[in-house]
Amino acid sequence: MELRAARGQSRTNRSLRAHTWLLWLLGALVACSVAASLLTGLGVPLAVSAGTNVLAQWVTVLLCWVEVRRVGLGRYLELLVAAAVTAFAAGYTAYLVTLAGPALPFPSVADAGHLLFNPLILAALFVLVYRQLRTLSWAVTLDSAVGVFGAAAVLSVVLGPVLETDGGLPSVGSLVAVAYSSWDLTMMAVVAGIAAARGLSVGRNWNLLILGLLSFTVTDTVFAFQVTGPGYTIGTPLDLGWTVGLALMAVWLRSSTLQPGTPTRPVRGAWAMVVPSIAMVCGLVVLVTASQIPVPVTAVFLASLALVGATIRTILAFRELGRMVNLRTQTRTDDLTGLPNRRALYADVPGLLSGGHRRALLVLDLDRFKEVNDSLGHDAGDRLLVQVGERLAAQLGPDDLLARLGGDEFAILLAEAGAVEAEAAAVTLLDALAVPFTLAGIALTTTASVGIALYPAQGGDLRVLLRKSDMAMYKAKAARSGHHVYRTSDDSHGDTRLRTLEELRNALTGHELVLHYQPKIELASGAVHGVEALVRWQHPVRGLLFPDAFLALAEESGLMPDLTQVVLAQALDQAARWHASGQPLSVAVNVSGSSLVDEGLPERIGAMLGARGLPATSLQVEVTEDFLMADRARAHDILSRLRARGVRIAVDDFGTGYSSLAYLRDLPIDQLKLDRSFVVPMTSDARAAALVSSTVILAHSLGLTMVAEGIEDGESYAALARYGCDQGQGYYMSRPVPAADFDVWLARRHPEAMALWRHHGEPLEVVPPAG
């Protein structure tokens, strides 16, 4: 097989070398033919000019057949072109006998070759089109037909004298003479129709084919007048038209087969109407001429057909143009909101910036939009985006541009705006979005973050402005400031954020996330029955990172569900180790709202507990009030399914929200965790102490246990114990530490601390604060 391939490559190389030599030889012979034809008037015999033309044409024949051999006999295009060129060269050579003998009658055997040339070339063009489309498109067919009718109408007028008779039918010679030019014009119209068709190609250098056919058309028209008049003589400058035409076609054939996979760019737009437009002009010219002077009836008929065909083609073209306009509009419009999309932004903004006037680019991103989709469904999220787009558009001026970049991100280009105007516009937009939206019968308040970049001070093109406004938007989101104007220092923040995000993705799979555990102390007895698992990132370069360095980024980038899965797995693995060592400690894990909306979470947690042989009471899920209030129905469903499996539910950071307490009655909750902001001032502020005491009483009245966070001294510990708080966490007892350090702490609890946590083995008396 390798030997066969090597032989095939060697044969191809020989063919290419032969092509090169034949092209050089053809060029030299064409040059000699030109020189000999021009010098016939200076005494050079006609035989010299005729001979050089014959040699050039037969070298062309050889060139075509070498190409056939290179591509193989199965390629009909090359075979038909080679046969056409051979037939013409043979017919032309037959005229050489007229130099030494009487003139040949017209038509004669010599004309047979010429008449065969045109049908064979036309068949080759049909093969070319059929090979690409397998069927002729209506555009190619109609354009070609219109071109033929228009050209034939003009030709009927031009060649009218040739067809004139004394009341009888035209002679056979006249019809053959006219057939030459008619065939040529037909082929030119077909090639023009192919070139104008989208997705079709007639080779890399199709213009060579056009020039070759044009050369034949002009030459055949002059030949028609000669053979029906004074007579044709071989060797005159007229013969150059055929020789050059054949050479151009041969070069086109070679270039189109050498790189058949490189199509020419199709003619589009107004150029696609060139053929029908020219045909319409030709038809009008013929009809106007017919109104002034006598012209053949055939010309009038053909001109009428050309006008009708051109009219139909124009109507169809305008319909296609309308479809293209609609398609272009659709590609520039956001399907959901009807606003311009990112493509339109990139198309329109450069022109708007070219004026040099001050402008500001704002990138607005909705906060926590993913939770809306997860809680209320994507339909509700889509309706929210539509309403957001309408509100934003209502706040902008006629010269401002609003576009949806994708997702929950919008871009606003403000006209004649500096930093002050841009910040004022950002505040206006955020205020408009602060008015609650109504979705699925729920009043939903949404917030957003806006990043601002200024033109031309902070960027000269859209890409730069988008990058900087995007960095400013994330700066506003991180600071929860609503909006932020880009500053040079934000570049490092943006780079740091992108780098941290990529490192966090790697950390999730690279076992860089670790858990520290903080005990939950029974305040009355000092016993430890559970811990809270708190995630840390053991960064390979930056060291141990606390949650505030990466949790917000994980939430924004959609990595929180994956992070929660990693934390759950590690926490339950550690709980299983404690159970195996005789310490059945429960583990509390914070689960974000974006993770809790996962319908499959309860089943997945159940499977994780079962795989480790742990009872469901080994896990406690801590949720925030924000999630409980965002979608009461979804929260009830997810938490009820967890509770049904035996997993306990705690409300973290209780008291920091502004929500109704009705969820304490409706939702399956086991525990409240009082935020440290209430605990820290408790010993010095009577009102804070009263709030803590009343909250403990509220929890107990609802059958819930109370956990106080942020206990930092013994006085706070003792006060909470007096108020009846069930459990406590804080640095006073233990900081969050790795599991190994927690085991040491648990084994070496200080006797004096134990004495503070116990009261002679009896629970402390619950005493409400004074005042």
NUROTOR-569424 format. One record per residue: x, y, z of N, C-alpha, C in turn; residue in one letter. Coordinates in steps of 0.1 Angstrom, whole numbers, plus 5000, padded with zeros to 4 digits. Atoms other than C-alpha are relative to their C-alpha. Example, Ala and Ser with C-alpha at 12.3 -4.5 7.8 and 13.67 -1.06 7.14 Angstrom:
<nodes>
500949885000512349555078500950125000a;499149895000513749895071499250115008s;
</nodes>
This chain:
<nodes>
500849885000500050005000500950135000m;499149884999502850245009500750024986e;499449995013504550154975499050064990l;501049945009501250234957499950155002r;500249864997500950564975501250084995a;498849935005504550654967500050014985a;500149995015503950574930499050114996r;501049905003500750784931500650145002g;499549874998502651074946501150044990q;499049975010505451044921499450044987s;500749975013502951044892499450145001r;500549874998501351354907501150114998t;498949905001504751534910500450014985n;499649995014505551444873498950084993r;501049925006502151584863500150155002s;499949864997502751904881501250064993l;498849955008506251944865499650024985r;500549995014504651874831499150124998a;500849885001502052134838500850134999h;499249885000504652394846500750024987t;499349985013506652334814499050034989w;501049975010503452324793499550155001l;500449874999502352654808501050104995l;499049915006505652824800500049994984w;500150025014505452674765498850074994l;501249945005501852794761500150155000l;499849865000502753144772500950054989g;499149955011505553164747499349994986a;500750015013503353034718499050114999l;501049895001500553284727500750134996v;499349885003503153564727500450004985a;499650015014504453444693498750024991c;501249985008500853424679499650155000s;500349865000500253784690500950084991v;499149935008503353904674499849974985a;500250045014502753704641498850064995a;501349945005499153824639500150154997s;499949865002500054184643501050044989l;499149975010502854154618499649954986l;500550055013500754004590499950114990t;500149895009500254344576501350054995g;498649965004504054394573500749904992l;499450105009504654094551500249875006g;499950144995504653804575498849924995v;501050085006502753524558498949965010p;501150044991499353424572500249865005l;499750144995500653064575500750005013a;499249994988503053174602499150035012v;501049974989500253334623499149895002s;500950114998497953044616500749885007a;499250114994500652794625500250025015g;499749984985501552954659498749995008t;501350014993497852974668499649855001n;500350144999497452604659500849935011v;499150064990500452514680499650045014l;500449954986499252724710498749935004a;501350064996495752564708500349855003q;499850154997497152204707500849995013w;499350004987499552284736498950025011v;501149994991496352394754499249875002t;500650135000494752064745500849905009v;499150094992497751874759500050045015l;500049964986497652084791498749955007l;501350054995493951994796500049855003c;500050144999494551624790501049955011w;499150034989497551624814499250015013v;500849984988495151764840499049895002e;500950124999492651484832500749885005v;499250124996495351224837500350025015r;499749984985496251384871498949975009r;501250024991492751384885499349874998v;500650135002491651064869498850024990g;501149995010488950984842498750015007l;501349994993486250974869499550145002g;500449864998486151354871499550054987r;500649965012483751464844500250144996y;499849865003484351834847501350024991l;498749995008488051804835499949934987e;500150085013487151544809499250084990l;500949925009484351764794500850124994l;499249885004486652074793501049964990v;498950055009489451874777499449964986a;500650045012487051734751499650124992a;500549885007485652074743501250074993a;498849935006489152234738500549924988v;499550085011490151934716499250024988t;500949995012487051964694500350134993a;499849875006487652334689501450014992f;498650005007491452294681499949924987a;500050095012490652014656499250084989a;500749935010488052234639500850124994g;499249895005490352534637501249954991y;498950055008493252314624499549974986t;500550035014490952204595500050124991a;500049885009490952564582501450024994y;498749985006494652534575500149964985l;500050045014493852364542499650114991v;500449895008492352684530501150094996t;498949915004495752854529500649954987l;499450055012496852614501499049964989a;501050045010493552544484498850095001g;501249915000490052674479499450015014p;500649984987488052814508499049895003a;501050104996485852574527498650065000l;501349955000482152604524499650035015p;500549974987480252744554498549975001f;499250074991479252554574500649884994p;499250115005481752274569500349905012s;499650094990483251984588500850075011v;499249924990485652234604499150075011a;500849934990482652404621499449915010d;500550104991481552084637500750015014a;499349994988484352114662499750125009g;500449884993483452474670498649995006h;501450024994479752384675500049915012l;499950104989480752094698500550075013l;499349944989482852324720499050065010f;500949934991479952524735499249915008n;500850104992477652234745500949935011p;499150074991480652054761500450095012l;499749914989481652364781498850025009i;501249984992478052414792499749885009l;500150124992477852054803501049995012a;499049994989481052104823499550095011a;500549914989479452394841498949945008l;501150074993476352184849500649905010f;499450104991478651914864500650085012v;499449924989480452184884498950045010l;501149964991477152314899499449885007v;500650114994475651974904500949935010y;499150064991478751844921500050075014r;500149924988478352124947498749995007q;501449994994474552134952499249884998l;500850125004473351804937498750044993r;501249955007470552014923500250154997t;499949865003470352354906499150085009l;500849914992469152634929499250094990s;500949925009466352854916500750134997w;499349875002468653164919501049984988a;499150025012471253004895499249994987v;500850035012468652884871499350134994t;500649885004466753214870500950114995l;499049915005469753434868500649974987d;499550055013471153224840499050034989s;501149985010467853234821499850144996a;500249865003467453604825501250064992v;498949955007470953664814500049964985g;500150055014470453444783499050084992v;501049925008467253624773500550144997f;499549875003468853964777501150014990g;498950015009472053874759499549974986a;500550055013470153694731499250114993a;500749895006467853994726500950104994a;499149905006470754234721500749934988v;499350075011472553974699499149994988l;501050005011469353944678500050134992s;499949875007469554314671501350024993v;498749985006473254314665500249924987v;499850095012473254014642498749994991l;501250005009469954104626500450004985g;499750005014471654184593500549864995p;499650145004473153834593498849914997v;501150085001469753684596499050054989l;500949945010468053914570500049914987e;500250075013466653734539498950084992t;501049945009464453834510498649935002d;501350064998461253714526500049855004g;500050144997462353354531500749985014g;499450044988463853164560501550035000l;498549985000467453244571500749874996p;499250115005470153024556500649935011s;499450084990471752744574501350075005v;498849934996475052944574499750115010g;500349894991473353244590499749955014s;500450064987471853024617501249955008l;498850054994475252854624500850125006v;499249884995476953194626499550065012a;500649944988474453334650500149905012v;499950104989474653004671501350025007a;498849984993478253074678499950105011y;500149894990477653404696498949975010s;501050034990474453284712500449905010s;499450104991476152984727500950075010w;499049934991478953204741499350095010d;500749924990476453454757499349915010l;500650094991474553164771500949955011t;499050044990477653034788500450115010m;499749894992478553374801498950035010m;501149984991475153414816499949905011a;500050114990475353074833501150025010v;498949984990478753154848499750115009v;500349884992477553494860499049955011a;501050054991474553314876500649925011g;499350094990476853064893500850095010i;499249914991479153344906499250085010a;500949924992476253534920499349915011a;500750094991474853224938500849985013a;499350024987475653184975500349855002r;499650144998477652874983500549934988g;499450065012478752804947501350064997l;498749945004482152844933500449934987s;499550055013483552804898501649995000v;498550014999487152774911500650125006g;499349894993489752994926500150124991r;499849895010490253204894498950004990n;501150015009486753204880500050124990w;499949895009487453544865500749974987n;499350055012489753364840499049944991l;501150065008486753164828499250104994l;500849895006484753474824500750074989i;499349935011487453644804500149924988l;499950105012487953334782498750004992g;501250005007484253324774499750134993l;500249875006484153694768500850014987l;499149995012487053664744499349924988s;500650085010485153384726498750074994f;501349945005481853584724500350114990t;499649895009483553894708500549944987v;499550065012485453674684499049944991t;501150075007482453464674499150104993d;500949905006480353774668500650064987t;499349955012482953924644500149894989v;500050115010483353584628498749984993f;501350025006479653564622499850104988a;500149905010479753884602500949974988f;499050045011482853764582499549894992q;500450125008481553424572498750024992v;501349975007478153564561500250124990t;499749895009479853854543501249974991g;498950025009483253884527500749875001p;499350134998484453554541501150005011g;499150014989486753434568501349944995y;498750055003490553384564500849975012t;499250044988492653194589501350075000i;498749934999495753364603499950155003g;500249854998494253714608500050025016t;500149974985494353894643498849955007p;501250044994490853774648500249865007l;499850134994492153424656500550005014d;499549994987493853554687498949995011l;501150014990490453574705499849865004g;500250154996490053194703501249955007w;498850064993493653114712500150055014t;499949954986493653344742498949955009v;501150064992490253224753500249865004g;499750144996491252864752501149995011l;498950004990494452944772499550045013a;500549964987492553124799499149895006l;500850114994490052834803500949895005m;499150104995492952594806500750035013a;499449964987494652794833498950005011v;501150014990491252824851499849865005w;500250144997490852444849501049955010l;498950054992494252384864499950065014r;500049944986493852634893498849955008s;501250054993490352504901500249865005s;499850144996491552144904501149995010t;498950014990494752214923499550035014l;500649964987492752374952498550004999q;501550005001489152264948499350035013p;500749984987488452304985500150145004g;499949854997489052684984499050074992t;501049935008485852834971500150155000p;500049865001485553184959498950055009t;501149944991483553424981498850034991r;501149975009480053434967499650145000p;500449865002478653754954498750025008v;501149984991476253904979499550154999r;500549865000474154214984499650054987g;500449945013473754444955500649934988a;499350075011476254254934499249884995w;500750125004473953954934498950044989a;501049955010471554164912500650054987m;499349955012474154244886499449944987v;500550075012472953974861498650044996v;501349965004469254054862499950154997p;500049865003469954424863500550034986s;499549985014472054414831499049944990i;501050065009469454184815498850094998a;501149915001466754434823500350124992m;499549885009468754724808500049964986v;499950055014469354514777498649994994c;501450015005465654434774499450134997g;500649875002464654794778500650074988l;499349945012467254904752499549954987v;500650065012465954654727498650054997v;501449965003462354754732499950144996l;500049865004463155124730500550014985v;499550005014465155054698498949954990t;501150055009462254854684498950104997a;501049905003459955154688500550114990s;499449905009462355364667500449954986q;499650065013463655134640499649855000i;500450145001462654784627501149915006p;499150104994464254504647499349864998v;500650145001463654124644499049985011p;501050034990460554004661500649915011v;499350094990462753744679500650095011t;499349914990464654034696499050055009a;501049954991461454184709499549905010v;500550114992460253854722501049965011f;499050034990463553774739500150115010l;499949894991463654124754498950005010a;501250014991460154084768500249895011s;499750104991461253754784501050045010l;499049964991464253914799499550105010a;500749914990462154194815499249935010l;500950074991459653954829500949925010v;499150084991462453724843500750095010g;499349914991464354024857499150055011a;500949954990461254154874499749895010t;500250114990460553814890501249985009i;498850024992464153784901500250125010r;499949894991464054134916499049995011t;501050024989460854064935500549895010i;499550104991462353744949501250045008l;498849944993465653924957499650095011a;500549914989463754184977499449925011f;500550084989461953914996501149945008r;498850064993465253745004500750115008e;499449894992466654085014499250035012l;500949984988463654125038500349905010g;499750114990464353785053501450025006r;498749984994468053875057500050125010m;500149894990467154205074499349955013v;500650054988464854025098500949915007n;499050094994467553765104501050085007l;499049914994470054045111499450065012r;500749944988467554205135500049905011t;500150114990467053875153501449975006q;498650034995470853815156500550125009t;499649894992471154165172499150035012r;501049984989468254135196499949895009t;500150104989467953955229498649944999d;501350075002465153695225499150035012d;500849994988463953735261499450145002l;500349874996463954105268499650104988t;500249915012463754255232501150115000g;498949905000466854465241501149964990l;498850045008469954485219500949905008p;499250104993472254195227501550034999n;498549975000476054165230500550034986r;499649975014476454145192499750144996r;500449875003474554465188500950105007a;499249904992476554635215501450014993l;498749995006479854545198499950064986y;500249945014478454655164499850155001a;500549864999476954995176501050095008d;499349914991479255125203501250064993v;498849935007482455185181499650124993p;500449885007480455425160499650115009g;500449894991479055605190501250065007l;498849954994482555635205500850084990l;499149935009484055775173499850155000s;500249865000482556115179500950075010g;499149944990484956175208499450075012g;500649944989482356295232500149915013h;499950084987482356195269498849905000r;501050104998480555875276500449915012r;499750094988480255625305499349874997a;500650135002479755255302499849945014l;500450064987477855095331499749854997l;500350145000477754715337499249975013v;500950034989474854615359499749855001l;500250144997474554275375499149985012d;501050024989471654155396500749915011l;499450084989472654025431499149885003d;500750124995471753665440498949964990r;501150045009469753615408499949854999f;500150155001470553245408499049945010k;500950054990468553205439498650024996e;501349985006465553345421499649894991v;500250115009465853085394499849875007n;500150134992466452805419498849995008d;501150004991463652915442498750004993s;501249985006460953025419499949944986l;500050065013461952855387500550104989g;499449925011463452975354499050094994h;501049915006460153115342499950135008d;500149884992459953355371501350084998a;498749925002463653445366499950074986g;500249935013462853525329499150125001d;500949884998459953745339500650115007r;499349904993462153925363500950084991l;499049935009464753995337499250094990l;500849915009462054135313499650125008v;500449884992460754365341501250095003q;498849924997464254475350500450084987v;499749935012464954555313499150124998g;501049895002461754765311500350125010e;499749894990462654955343501250084997r;498749945004466155025332499850094988l;500349925012464955145298499250135003a;500849884997462455385314500850115007a;499249904993465255555333501050074991q;499049955009467455625303499550104990l;500349905011467555905277500049944986g;500150055014466955875240501449974994p;498650025006470755885233500849905007d;499350114993471655615258499749874994d;500150145006472155255248499949905011l;500250114990470854965269500149874992l;499950135007471854605260500149905011a;499850114991471654275277501249914996r;498750075004475054105278499849855001l;500250144998473653775289499749975015g;500350034986472253605321499350125006g;500649894993471453875346500950134999d;499049895001474054125333499550094988e;500449905010473154445314501150114999f;499149905003475254715298499350134996a;500649875003474355085296501150104996i;499149905005476255335275499350145001l;500649874998475455685287500650114991l;499549895008475755985264500450125008a;499649874994477656305275500049985016e;499950034985478456155310501449995004a;498850024993481356185333499849925012g;500150084988481956035367498850045008a;501249954991479356255385498749954993v;501350045006476656195359499849855000e;500150145000477455825357499649945014a;500450044986477155785395498650035003e;501449964998473955975396499049914992a;500850095008472555755368500049865007a;500050134993473655435387499150005012a;500949994989471855555418498550004996v;501350005005468755625398499549864995t;500350145004468855275382499849915012l;500150094989469355105415498750035008l;501349964993466455305431498849944993d;501150055008464255195402499849855003a;500150154997465154825409499649975014l;500450034986464554865446498549995003a;501450024999460854885441499649854998v;500250145001459554535447499349964986p;500650065011458754315417498949905004f;501050114997455654085416500249884991t;499850125008456453735405499349885007l;500850124995454153435410499350035013a;500849964988452153635435500950045012g;499049974989455353705456500650144997i;499349875002456654065461501549975003a;498650035000460354025454500850134999l;499149895001462954295461501349954996t;498750045006466154275441500950125001t;499049905000469354455444501049974988t;499050025012472154505418501350075004a;498749934999475754615415500450054987s;499749935012476954865390501550044999v;498649965003480454905376500150114989g;500049895009481355225358501450024994i;498749975006484155295333499750124991a;500249885007484655635316500750014987l;499449985013485355715280500250154997y;498850085005487855835268501149985011p;499050004990489655875301500549865004a;499650134995489655505311500049894989q;499950105011489555335277499550064987g;500349955013489355405240499249914991g;500950095008487355105228499249925010d;501050074992484554885240500649895008l;499450124993486654585250500750055013r;499349954988488754795274499050055010v;501149944991485654975288499249885007l;500750114994483854645293500849935011l;499250074990486754485311500150095013r;499849924988487254785334498650025008k;501349994994483554835341499649875007s;500350134993483254455349500849995013d;499350004988486054485374499450095010m;500749914991484354785389498849945006a;501250064996481154595391500249905011m;499750094990482754315411500550065013y;499649924988484354575434498850045007k;501349954993480854715441499349885006a;500650124995479554365446500649955013k;499350044988482254275471499850095011a;500249894990481854605490498650025003a;501549984999478054595487499750155001r;500249855001478254965478499050044990s;501049975010475754945450500750044987g;499349965013478055115424501450035004h;498649974998481755175419500650054987h;499349955012483755385394501449945000v;498750065002486755215380501250095004y;498749934997490155315395501149914996r;498950085005493555205384500449895010t;499750114991494055005416499149884999s;500950125002491054785406500649904991d;499450105009493154625380500649885007d;499450114992495054425406498949925007s;501150074994491754345423499449904990h;500650095010490354205391500849884997g;499050115002493454005384500049905011d;500050094989493453875419498849925001t;501250084999489853775418499949894990r;500050115010490253585385501049895004l;499050104995493353415399499549925011r;500550074989491653325431498949914996t;501050095005488653185413500549884994l;499450125007490752955392500749915011e;499450084990492752845423498949945009e;501150064992489452785442499449884993l;500550125008488252555414501049885002r;499050104998491552365418499949955014n;500150044986491152365456498949905002a;501150094997487852185454500349854996l;499650145004489451885436501449965005t;498650034995492951915452500149995014g;500050034986491951855488500750125008h;499449894992493052205499499050065010e;501049964990489752275518500149915012l;499950084988490052175554498950055010v;501149964991487552185583500750025014l;499749984986488052335618498749985008h;501150034992485752245646499950085013y;500349934987484252455674499049935008q;500950074992482552285703498750085003p;501249944995478952355713499949955015k;500050044986478952355751498650015006i;501349994992475952265772500350095012e;499649904990476052575794499649965014l;500450044986474252415824501049895006a;499250114995476552105826501450004995s;498650005006479652185805500249894991g;499750115009479151875784500150044986a;499949975014480051865748499449884992v;500750115008477751665725500150034985h;499949975014478351845692501050114997g;499149895005480552075671499550064988v;500349945012480252315643501249994991e;498950015010482352245612500150144992a;499849875007483852565597501149984990l;499150035011485652555564501150105000v;498849925002489152695558500649954987r;499350035012491252705527501550005003w;498550014998494852575531500750034987q;499449955013496252785502501549965000h;498550045001499652655490500950125001p;499149895000501053005488499650105011v;500549904991498853235509499749955014r;500250064987498553005538498549975003g;501350034996495352945558499150124998l;500949905004492453145544498749985007l;501350014993489253215564498950024990f;501250005010485753195548499850144993p;500249875006485553575542500850024988d;499149985012488353535516499649934988a;500450085012486553295493498649964999f;501450055001482953215502499250094991l;500849915009481453525485500449974986a;499550035014483553445454499449864995l;500650135003482253085455498550014997a;501549985003478653205457499850074987e;500249925012479053455429500349914987e;499550075011480753205406499249864998s;500850135001478252915412500749885006g;499250114994480852705431499549955013l;500450034986478952695464499449865001m;500550144998477052365458501149905000p;498950095000480352195450500850015013d;499249984987482052345480499249945012l;500950064990479052245502500249855000t;499850155000479451885490501349965006q;498750034994483151885499499950015015v;500049984986482452025533499149895007v;500850104994479651775540500749865001l;499350125000481751485530501149995011a;499050004990484651585552499550005014q;500650004987482451665582499449865004a;500650134997480651335580501149895002l;498950094998483951145576500650015014d;499549984987485151305608499049955011q;501050054990481851235626500149855001a;499950155000482250865616501349965008a;498850034992485850865631499750015015r;500349974986484551015663499049895006w;500950114996481750755665500749875001h;499250124999484150475659500950005012a;499149994989486350605687499250015013s;500850004988483450605712499650145004g;500549864997482650985710499050034990q;501149985010479251015692499750155000p;500349865001479551385685499250034987l;500749955012477151555661500750114994s;499349905008478451785634499050094994v;500949905007476652105623500850064988a;499449955013477352225587499150114995v;500749895006476352565573499849974985n;500450035014474452515540499450134995v;500549885005473852815518498749984993s;501350015007470552895501500249954986g;499850055013472052825467500249854999s;499850145000472852475478498749935005s;501250064995469552415496498949994990l;501150015011467452475465500249884991v;499850125007468852155451499049905004d;501050104996465951915450500549875005e;499450134997468251615453500850005013g;499149994989470051745484499649905012l;500450094989467951545510500449864998p;499650145004468451215492501549985000e;498550015000472151285487500650005014r;499550004986472651365524499749865006i;500450134995470751045533501049894996g;499050105006473050845510501450015007a;498749984993476151005526500049955014m;500150054986474950925561500049845000l;500050155001474150565551501349944997g;498750065004477450505534501050005011a;499150004988479250595567499549935012r;500650074989476950405589499650095012g;500349904990475950725608498550015002l;501549974998472550795624499850144995p;500349875005470851095610500250115010a;499849904990471151275643501450055001t;498649965000474851295637500350134992s;499949885008474251585613499050105003l;500949894998472751925619500350104988q;499849905011472152165589499650135005v;500249864996472452535597499650084987e;500549915011470452775574499850145005v;500249864996470053145574498550044997t;501449945002466853355576499750044986e;500249965014467453485541499449894992d;500550115008466853145526498649965004f;501350044995463853075548498950104995l;501049905004462053395537500050024985m;500049985015463053395500498949924993a;501150095006460753105492499649905010d;500550084988458752975521499649864996r;500550135004457252685501501249914997a;498850085004460652565487500749965013r;499350034987462252595522499349895008a;500750104992459452395538500149864994h;499950135007459752125512501449935003d;498650054999463552085514500249965015i;499750024986463752115552499149895006l;500950114995460751885558500649864996s;499450135005462451615537501349965008r;498850034991465651655557499649965014l;500550034986463751655590499449865000r;500750135000461851345579501149895001a;498950104999465251165576500750005013r;499449994987466151265611501150105001g;499049905000468551545602499450125007v;500549894993468151835626500350134993r;499949875007467752195614500250115010i;499849884992469152515630500050124991a;500049875006468652875621501250085005v;498749934997472053055620499850155000d;500149855000472553425628498650055003d;501449964997469053445643500050145006f;500249874995467853795649500650114991g;499449905008469953975622499250044988t;500949965012467253975595498950095004g;501149924998464254185591498749934996y;501150085005461853905583499049975011s;501150044990458653785600500449885007s;499750124992458953535628499049884997l;501050105002456053335613500749874995a;499350135005458553085598500349915011y;499750094989459352965633498849915003l;501250084998455752835635499849904988r;500450085012455552695599501149904996d;498950085005458952545593500649905010l;499550104990460552225608501450045005p;498749954995463252385629500249945014i;499650064987465052235659500750105010d;499149924992467352505670500250144995q;499649865004468052885670501450035005l;498749964996471553025670500050155001k;500049854998471653375685501350064995l;498949935006473953605666500950075011d;499149944990477053735685499850145002r;500249864998475954085679499150035012s;500949994988473354025707500849965013f;499350064988475753835730501150095005v;498849924995478854065731499650115009v;500349894991477054375745499149965012p;501050044991474854175768500450045015m;499649974986476854225801500150145003t;499949864997477054595797498850084996s;501149945005473754675781498749935005d;501250074994470454595800499049974989a;501050025011468354625768500549884992r;499550125007470654375750499849875008a;500250114991470454145780498549955000a;501450035000466654175780499649934987a;500350065013466554085742500549855000l;499550144999468653775749499149915008v;500850084991466553655778498649974994s;501350035006463253705759500149914988s;499850095012464653525728500149865005t;499850134994465653235750498649945004v;501350044996462153225764499149974988i;500750035012460653245729500349874994l;499550135006462752955717499449885008a;500550114992461752735746498549984999h;501550015002458052825742499649934988s;500350075012458252695707500649864999l;499450145000460052375717501450004993g;498750005007463452485702501150025011l;498949974991466852485718500750134995t;499349875003468952805719501549985002m;498550004999472652835711500450144998v;499449875000474553155718501450004994a;498750005007477453245695500850125006e;499249884997480353475703500350025015g;499749994985480953395741501550025001i;498649964999484253565748500550015014e;499549994986484453575786499149935009d;500850074990483253405817498850065004g;501249934996480853675826498849984991e;501150025010478853635794499549855001s;500450144999478953255798499149985012y;500850024989477553275833498650074999a;501349935002474853525823499149924991a;500850095009473653305794499549885007l;500450114992473553015818498950035009a;501149964991471353205842498750024992r;501249975008468953305814499449874994y;500550135005468552935805500449974986g;499650035013470352935772500649865000c;499750145000470952575762501549974997d;498650025004474352585745500750134996q;499249885003477152825737501249964992g;498850015008480052875713500850135002q;499249884999482953115716501449975003g;498650014998486553185720500349975015y;499850034986486153165758500249855003y;499950144998485652795755501049944991m;499050055010487552715723499850074987s;500049955014488452865690499749884991r;500150125010487652655658501449954998p;498750065001490552415656499949874991v;500050125008491552115634499549885009p;500650124993490051775644501049955011a;499050064991493351655660500150095013a;499949914988493651965682498750005008d;501250004993489951945691500049875009f;499950124991490551585704500850025012d;499249974988493351715726499350095009v;500849914991491151995739499049935008w;501150074994488351755746500549915012l;499450094990490751525766500650085012a;499349924990492351805786499350125004r;500849884996489552035796500550045014r;499449944988490752265824499049985012h;500950024989489352175858499350125005p;500649884996488752535867498950044991e;501049975009486852595836498849915002a;501150094997484752285843499250045012m;500749964988483952425877499150124997a;500849895004482652735861498749954992l;501050055008480552525838499049915007w;500950094992479052315866499650075013r;500549944988477152405897499649885009h;500250114991477652105921499249894993h;500750115007476351875893498650034998g;501449975002473052055893499950114989e;500249895010471652265864499950135007p;500149874994471952635871498650054999l;501349945000468852825881499850114990e;500249905010467353025854499550135006v;500449874993467253395865500050104989v;500149895011466053675841500850125005p;499249894996468153985840499250115008p;500749894992467354275864499650114991a;500449895008465454565850499449964987g;
</nodes>
